[in-house]
Amino acid sequence: MTFGIDRLLADPALRKPLEGRRVALLAHPASVTADLTHSIDALVAAGVNVTAVFGPQHGVRGDLQDNMMESPDFTDPTYGMPVFSLYGEVRRPTGQAMHTFDVMLVDLQDLGCRIYTYVTTLLYILEAAAAHGKAVWVLDRPNPAGRPVEGTLLRAGWESFVGAGPMAMRHGLTLGEMGHWFLRHFGLVVDYRVIAMEGWQPDGPGFGWPADRAWINPSPNAPNVNMARAYAGTVMVEGATLSEGRGTTRPLELFGAPDIDARAVIAEMHRLAPEWLTGCKLRDIWFEPTFHKHKGQLNSGIHIHADGPWYDHATFRPWRVQALGFKAIRALYPDYPIWRGKDFQYEYTDDVLAIDVINGGSDLREWVDDAAAAPGDLDALALPDEAVWREEIRDLLIYQG
């Protein structure tokens, strides 16, 4: 199969509309061609007039580990062009930055989750392009989590940098497809095109990620496909006092703490809702983070394996798996302080709980904390939303099979 960047480079007819125009590139470390050449170098070598580069969260170079660590603007040392940070002093491109190009190429590897901030950055780019009369092309890449949809829709009033609009947590779209939804939902008028992939089969071998392509971390704590599959659930641990594995070699594939019993938690998860645990394998582990939450302490944890013989792409539901993990901890330890408090500022929000920002509302937290709430009560919230989202995006799907 062929990614959007590789199609653009291989086909002079696709590049022809760029002739005589100033081109900007929104990129990060995973913006590479099939032979692992970075897109900046490949586009310049192909004769594209790249006049500016933009970087999302974690930067063009992907050097910043945690959330809320901002990247500065700088001058590219190889080509001398300006590099503008969209996760620094600003998260929306400034008017000055917008005047440096005519066409923006977006070449970002996404993870298929609403909270992954590259989704919101795409919206901000499209809004700025509409205001300034610029063109936007998405050089499409796979959604490594595939087509499955899961989670409640973001509630009105909960929009944030990790919640661009009323979409499901696990949205099932590529960035190119998501751009079409943004244009329609927000009524934006933009000269927009998708350089589509060829041969991507979201339900075929690899279940979203093609086996013949190397995995490059799109952000420092996205080390493999297992993480990408689990992320729509494990990202919620960022709003909890539990460790999500930052400071270990398997971040966002696991969760734990020094003062829980992982085996007991797994057993309680199986007791509460065994049907939510199909398609994956839970393994109890010990880990000691070298930085971040519970640094230097031995943690009892649960590793979510969405790989190997246990993985079933059609039935694995990471959002429910993680919700169930919280629910099991609440059942075993009723007074456990699961949630980070309002004093923890999460992605430029104030006086709200991070778990609610992540979920786009308070529904999930309230379900976890309500001792009388059963798994069916969370399903009653999520299943209708999932059906609404599937129907809403049905006509936007570029890739089938």
C-alpha positions as CSV (number, residue, x, y, z in Angstrom):
1,M,0.0,0.0,0.0
2,T,1.0,3.6,-0.4
3,F,0.7,6.5,2.0
4,G,-0.3,10.0,0.9
5,I,3.2,11.5,1.0
6,D,4.6,8.7,-1.1
7,R,1.8,9.1,-3.7
8,L,2.5,12.9,-3.9
9,L,6.2,12.3,-4.4
10,A,5.7,9.6,-7.0
11,D,3.2,11.4,-9.2
12,P,4.2,14.7,-10.9
13,A,0.6,15.3,-11.8
14,L,-0.4,15.4,-8.1
15,R,2.4,17.9,-7.4
16,K,1.7,20.1,-10.4
17,P,-0.9,22.3,-8.5
18,L,1.9,23.2,-6.1
19,E,4.1,24.7,-8.8
20,G,4.7,28.4,-8.3
21,R,3.2,28.3,-4.9
22,R,4.7,28.6,-1.4
23,V,4.2,25.4,0.5
24,A,4.1,24.9,4.3
25,L,4.4,21.5,6.0
26,L,2.8,20.4,9.3
27,A,5.0,17.5,10.4
28,H,6.5,15.6,13.3
29,P,9.0,12.7,13.6
30,A,6.6,10.1,12.1
31,S,6.3,12.2,8.9
32,V,8.4,9.9,6.8
33,T,8.3,8.3,3.4
34,A,8.3,4.5,2.8
35,D,12.1,4.5,2.9
36,L,12.1,6.6,6.2
37,T,13.2,9.9,4.6
38,H,11.6,12.7,6.5
39,S,8.9,14.5,4.5
40,I,10.7,17.9,4.7
41,D,13.8,16.4,3.0
42,A,11.7,14.4,0.5
43,L,9.6,17.4,-0.6
44,V,12.6,19.7,-0.9
45,A,14.4,17.1,-3.0
46,A,11.3,16.8,-5.2
47,G,11.5,20.5,-6.0
48,V,8.5,21.6,-3.8
49,N,9.0,25.2,-2.6
50,V,8.7,24.6,1.1
51,T,8.8,28.0,2.8
52,A,7.7,27.1,6.3
53,V,7.3,24.2,8.7
54,F,4.8,23.9,11.5
55,G,5.0,21.5,14.5
56,P,2.2,20.1,16.6
57,Q,2.4,19.0,20.3
58,H,5.7,17.5,21.2
59,G,7.3,19.5,18.3
60,V,8.6,18.8,14.8
61,R,11.4,16.9,16.4
62,G,9.3,15.0,19.0
63,D,11.7,15.8,21.8
64,L,9.3,16.8,24.6
65,Q,8.0,13.9,26.7
66,D,5.0,15.1,28.7
67,N,1.8,17.1,28.1
68,M,1.9,20.8,28.7
69,M,5.6,21.0,27.7
70,E,5.7,23.7,25.0
71,S,7.9,23.9,21.9
72,P,9.5,27.2,20.7
73,D,9.7,28.6,17.2
74,F,13.1,28.2,15.6
75,T,14.8,28.4,12.2
76,D,15.4,25.1,10.5
77,P,19.2,24.6,10.6
78,T,19.3,22.7,7.2
79,Y,17.1,24.8,5.0
80,G,16.9,28.1,6.9
81,M,13.1,28.2,6.8
82,P,11.0,29.3,9.8
83,V,9.5,26.5,12.0
84,F,6.4,27.6,13.8
85,S,5.2,25.8,17.0
86,L,1.5,25.1,17.4
87,Y,2.1,24.0,20.9
88,G,3.9,26.9,22.5
89,E,3.0,30.5,22.8
90,V,0.1,29.7,20.5
91,R,-1.9,26.7,19.5
92,R,-3.5,28.4,16.5
93,P,-1.3,29.7,13.7
94,T,-0.8,33.4,13.8
95,G,-1.6,35.7,11.0
96,Q,2.1,36.3,10.5
97,A,2.7,32.5,10.2
98,M,-0.2,32.2,7.8
99,H,1.3,34.7,5.4
100,T,4.4,32.5,4.9
101,F,2.6,30.0,2.6
102,D,-0.1,29.5,0.0
103,V,-0.8,25.7,0.6
104,M,-0.4,23.8,3.8
105,L,0.5,20.1,3.6
106,V,-0.5,18.2,6.7
107,D,1.5,15.0,7.1
108,L,0.8,13.8,10.6
109,Q,0.4,10.2,11.9
110,D,-2.7,10.2,14.1
111,L,-3.8,7.5,16.6
112,G,-7.6,7.6,15.9
113,C,-8.6,9.1,19.3
114,R,-10.4,12.3,19.9
115,I,-8.1,13.4,22.6
116,Y,-4.9,13.1,20.6
117,T,-4.2,16.7,19.9
118,Y,-3.2,16.4,16.3
119,V,-7.0,16.2,15.6
120,T,-7.6,19.6,17.1
121,T,-4.6,21.1,15.5
122,L,-6.0,20.1,12.1
123,L,-9.3,21.9,13.0
124,Y,-7.4,25.0,14.0
125,I,-5.4,24.9,10.7
126,L,-8.6,24.6,8.7
127,E,-10.2,27.5,10.6
128,A,-7.2,29.7,10.0
129,A,-7.1,28.6,6.3
130,A,-10.8,29.7,5.9
131,A,-10.0,33.1,7.5
132,H,-6.9,33.7,5.3
133,G,-7.9,32.1,2.1
134,K,-5.2,29.3,2.2
135,A,-5.4,25.8,0.8
136,V,-4.9,22.7,3.0
137,W,-3.9,19.3,1.7
138,V,-3.9,16.3,4.0
139,L,-1.3,13.7,3.0
140,D,-3.3,10.8,4.4
141,R,-2.0,8.1,6.7
142,P,-3.6,5.0,8.4
143,N,-5.6,5.1,11.5
144,P,-3.7,2.4,13.4
145,A,-6.7,1.8,15.6
146,G,-8.8,1.0,12.6
147,R,-12.5,1.7,12.0
148,P,-14.1,0.6,15.3
149,V,-16.0,3.4,17.1
150,E,-16.3,3.6,20.9
151,G,-17.1,6.1,23.7
152,T,-19.6,8.8,24.4
153,L,-19.7,11.9,22.3
154,L,-18.1,15.1,23.7
155,R,-20.8,17.1,25.4
156,A,-21.7,20.7,24.5
157,G,-19.6,23.1,26.5
158,W,-16.7,20.7,27.0
159,E,-14.8,21.6,23.9
160,S,-11.0,22.0,24.5
161,F,-7.6,21.3,22.9
162,V,-8.3,17.6,23.6
163,G,-11.9,17.8,22.4
164,A,-12.4,19.6,19.1
165,G,-16.1,18.7,18.7
166,P,-18.9,16.2,19.4
167,M,-17.1,13.1,18.1
168,A,-16.7,9.7,19.8
169,M,-13.5,9.0,21.8
170,R,-12.4,6.4,19.3
171,H,-13.5,8.0,16.1
172,G,-12.5,5.5,13.4
173,L,-11.4,8.1,10.8
174,T,-8.1,9.0,9.1
175,L,-7.0,12.6,9.4
176,G,-8.0,13.2,5.8
177,E,-11.5,12.0,6.5
178,M,-11.7,13.9,9.7
179,G,-10.9,17.1,7.8
180,H,-14.0,16.6,5.7
181,W,-16.1,16.2,8.9
182,F,-14.7,19.4,10.3
183,L,-15.5,21.3,7.2
184,R,-19.1,20.1,7.2
185,H,-19.7,20.3,11.0
186,F,-18.3,23.8,11.4
187,G,-19.4,25.2,8.1
188,L,-15.9,26.0,6.9
189,V,-15.1,27.0,3.3
190,V,-11.5,25.9,2.5
191,D,-9.7,24.8,-0.7
192,Y,-9.2,21.3,0.8
193,R,-8.0,18.1,-0.7
194,V,-6.9,14.7,0.6
195,I,-4.0,12.9,-1.1
196,A,-5.5,9.5,-0.3
197,M,-3.7,6.3,0.4
198,E,-3.7,3.5,-2.1
199,G,-4.4,0.0,-0.8
200,W,-5.2,0.8,2.8
201,Q,-7.6,-1.9,4.2
202,P,-8.7,-0.8,7.7
203,D,-10.2,-4.3,8.4
204,G,-7.5,-6.2,6.6
205,P,-4.1,-7.6,7.8
206,G,-2.8,-5.4,10.6
207,F,-6.3,-4.1,11.4
208,G,-5.4,-0.5,10.6
209,W,-1.6,-0.6,10.6
210,P,0.1,-2.2,7.5
211,A,2.6,-4.9,8.5
212,D,5.0,-3.7,5.8
213,R,5.5,-0.2,7.2
214,A,7.9,0.6,10.1
215,W,6.3,2.2,13.2
216,I,7.7,5.6,14.0
217,N,6.6,7.2,17.3
218,P,4.3,10.1,16.4
219,S,4.8,11.3,20.0
220,P,7.4,10.2,22.5
221,N,5.0,7.9,24.5
222,A,3.4,6.2,21.4
223,P,6.0,3.4,21.0
224,N,4.0,0.8,19.1
225,V,0.7,-0.4,17.6
226,N,-0.4,-2.0,20.9
227,M,-0.3,1.5,22.5
228,A,-2.3,2.9,19.6
229,R,-5.0,0.3,20.0
230,A,-5.2,0.8,23.8
231,Y,-4.9,4.5,23.8
232,A,-8.6,5.4,23.6
233,G,-8.8,3.9,27.1
234,T,-5.5,4.3,28.7
235,V,-5.4,8.1,27.9
236,M,-8.0,8.5,30.6
237,V,-5.4,7.5,33.2
238,E,-3.8,10.9,32.5
239,G,-6.8,12.3,34.5
240,A,-6.2,9.8,37.4
241,T,-3.6,9.5,40.2
242,L,-2.7,6.1,38.8
243,S,0.4,5.8,36.6
244,E,-0.2,5.4,32.9
245,G,3.3,4.0,32.5
246,R,5.1,7.2,31.6
247,G,8.7,6.7,32.8
248,T,8.6,3.1,31.6
249,T,9.2,1.5,28.2
250,R,5.5,0.7,27.8
251,P,3.6,3.9,28.4
252,L,-0.1,4.1,27.9
253,E,-0.4,0.3,27.6
254,L,-0.8,-0.2,31.3
255,F,-2.0,1.4,34.5
256,G,-1.2,0.9,38.2
257,A,-0.1,2.3,41.5
258,P,2.0,1.4,44.5
259,D,-1.1,0.8,46.7
260,I,-3.3,-1.4,44.7
261,D,-3.3,-5.2,44.1
262,A,-3.3,-5.7,40.3
263,R,-4.4,-9.3,40.5
264,A,-7.4,-8.4,42.7
265,V,-8.3,-5.6,40.2
266,I,-8.1,-7.9,37.2
267,A,-10.3,-10.4,39.1
268,E,-12.8,-7.7,39.9
269,M,-12.9,-6.5,36.3
270,H,-13.7,-10.1,35.2
271,R,-16.4,-10.3,37.9
272,L,-18.1,-7.0,37.0
273,A,-18.2,-7.2,33.2
274,P,-16.3,-10.1,31.5
275,E,-18.0,-9.3,28.2
276,W,-16.1,-6.0,28.1
277,L,-12.8,-7.8,28.3
278,T,-13.0,-9.8,25.1
279,G,-10.4,-9.2,22.4
280,C,-7.5,-8.6,24.7
281,K,-5.5,-10.1,27.6
282,L,-4.9,-8.5,30.9
283,R,-1.6,-9.3,32.7
284,D,-0.5,-8.2,36.1
285,I,3.0,-6.7,36.2
286,W,5.3,-4.7,38.4
287,F,6.9,-1.5,37.2
288,E,8.9,1.4,38.6
289,P,8.6,4.7,36.6
290,T,11.9,6.6,36.2
291,F,9.9,9.9,36.0
292,H,6.3,11.2,36.2
293,K,3.7,9.8,38.6
294,H,5.0,7.4,41.3
295,K,8.6,8.0,40.2
296,G,11.0,5.5,41.8
297,Q,8.2,3.5,43.5
298,L,7.3,-0.1,42.8
299,N,3.8,-0.1,41.2
300,S,1.4,-3.0,40.9
301,G,-0.1,-2.7,37.5
302,I,-2.2,-4.1,34.7
303,H,-0.8,-4.4,31.2
304,I,-3.4,-4.4,28.4
305,H,-2.4,-6.7,25.6
306,A,-4.2,-5.8,22.4
307,D,-1.9,-8.1,20.4
308,G,-1.0,-11.7,20.1
309,P,-3.5,-14.5,19.9
310,W,-5.9,-12.8,22.3
311,Y,-6.5,-9.7,20.1
312,D,-9.8,-9.5,18.3
313,H,-10.2,-6.3,16.4
314,A,-14.0,-6.4,16.2
315,T,-14.6,-6.9,19.9
316,F,-11.7,-5.1,21.7
317,R,-13.1,-2.0,23.4
318,P,-10.3,-0.1,25.2
319,W,-12.5,2.7,26.5
320,R,-14.7,0.2,28.3
321,V,-11.7,-1.8,29.5
322,Q,-10.1,1.2,31.2
323,A,-13.5,2.4,32.6
324,L,-13.8,-1.1,34.1
325,G,-10.4,-0.8,35.6
326,F,-11.4,2.4,37.4
327,K,-14.7,0.8,38.5
328,A,-12.9,-2.3,39.9
329,I,-10.5,-0.1,41.9
330,R,-13.5,1.9,43.2
331,A,-15.2,-1.3,44.2
332,L,-12.2,-2.7,46.0
333,Y,-11.0,0.5,47.5
334,P,-14.1,2.8,48.0
335,D,-12.1,5.7,49.3
336,Y,-9.2,5.5,46.9
337,P,-8.4,9.0,45.5
338,I,-8.6,7.9,41.8
339,W,-9.0,11.3,40.2
340,R,-6.5,14.1,39.9
341,G,-8.0,17.3,41.5
342,K,-9.0,20.6,40.0
343,D,-5.6,22.0,41.0
344,F,-4.1,19.9,38.2
345,Q,-4.4,22.0,35.0
346,Y,-4.9,19.7,32.0
347,E,-4.3,21.0,28.5
348,Y,-5.1,24.7,29.1
349,T,-8.3,24.2,31.1
350,D,-9.0,25.7,34.5
351,D,-11.1,24.6,37.6
352,V,-12.3,21.4,36.1
353,L,-11.3,17.8,36.6
354,A,-8.9,16.4,34.1
355,I,-10.9,13.2,33.7
356,D,-13.9,15.2,32.7
357,V,-11.9,17.2,30.2
358,I,-10.6,13.9,28.7
359,N,-14.0,12.4,28.4
360,G,-15.7,15.5,27.2
361,G,-18.1,15.5,30.2
362,S,-18.6,14.0,33.6
363,D,-20.6,10.9,32.7
364,L,-17.8,8.4,33.0
365,R,-16.5,9.7,36.2
366,E,-19.9,9.7,37.8
367,W,-20.5,6.2,36.6
368,V,-17.3,5.0,38.2
369,D,-18.0,6.8,41.5
370,D,-21.6,5.6,41.8
371,A,-21.5,2.3,43.7
372,A,-25.0,1.4,42.4
373,A,-24.1,2.0,38.7
374,A,-23.7,-1.2,36.6
375,P,-21.9,-1.8,33.3
376,G,-25.2,-1.7,31.5
377,D,-25.7,1.9,32.7
378,L,-22.5,3.0,30.9
379,D,-23.5,1.1,27.9
380,A,-26.9,2.9,28.0
381,L,-24.9,6.2,27.6
382,A,-22.3,5.1,25.1
383,L,-24.2,2.8,22.7
384,P,-26.6,5.4,21.3
385,D,-23.7,7.9,20.9
386,E,-21.6,5.3,19.1
387,A,-24.5,4.6,16.7
388,V,-25.0,8.3,16.0
389,W,-21.3,8.8,15.3
390,R,-21.2,5.8,12.9
391,E,-24.1,7.1,11.0
392,E,-22.7,10.7,10.9
393,I,-19.4,9.6,9.3
394,R,-20.7,6.9,7.0
395,D,-20.6,9.1,3.9
396,L,-17.1,10.4,4.7
397,L,-15.2,7.1,4.6
398,I,-12.7,7.1,1.8
399,Y,-11.4,3.6,2.4
400,Q,-13.4,0.4,2.5
401,G,-12.5,-3.2,3.4
